[in-house]
Every structure is written in structure tokens, then in C-alpha cells.
Amino acid sequence: MTGIRMDIRVMPRSPRTAIEGMREGRLIVRVTAPPVDDAANDAVVAAIADFLDLPKRSVRIVSGATARNKTVEIAGLDAETLRRRIAIRA
């Protein structure tokens, strides 16, 4: 899969799952899942896909699988559409 890459900051074990806009060049993603057995990573993929109105298969983590700072690849959007969706929904 090829697509747009985006840096994110994940906050696991949050009280709610939410996308909270950009901070220091990274999209802030809060998930309720703990960082155990890929639960948080799976929740991040689902949250981003839902936020951008894409299927989960369009989002994948390409680096930082065990860190809070990650890079995700998003297929099915161009850069301008991605920026607009983040600006509107965050």
C-alpha cells in the first residue's frame, strides 16, 4: 500500500477515544486501549479510519509500533483532502 504518511502521537489508556487535532506537527490520537498486545495500535488504526471515513485497511502503522510517536500511512486520500478533513473534524 502506498499513500500519505503522517506523524501521530498516541495517548493510550485515555478515558475516551478521540482525535484531538495537531500539536507539534503530530496528530494527537487518544485511545482507551492499553499498550498491550497491539491493542492500542489496533485502536489507533480504527480511530484514524473512522475519523477520516475510510476502511481500516486504508490505514497502517509504518513506524513506531512500540512507541507513542508513530508514523501512519493512509491510502485513498490526497494531501489536500487529508488536511481539509483534519481541519474540519479536529
C-alpha positions, 0 to 999 in steps of 0.5 A: 500500500502506498499513500500519505504518511503522517506523524501521530502521537498516541495517548493510550489508556485515555478515558475516551477515544478521540482525535484531538487535532495537531500539536507539534506537527503530530496528530494527537490520537487518544485511545482507551486501549492499553499498550498491550498486545497491539491493542492500542495500535489496533485502536489507533488504526480504527480511530484514524479510519473512522475519523477520516471515513475510510476502511481500516485497511486504508490505514497502517502503522509504518513506524513506531509500533512500540512507541507513542510517536508513530508514523501512519500511512493512509491510502485513498486520500490526497494531501489536500483532502487529508488536511481539509478533513483534519481541519474540519473534524479536529 
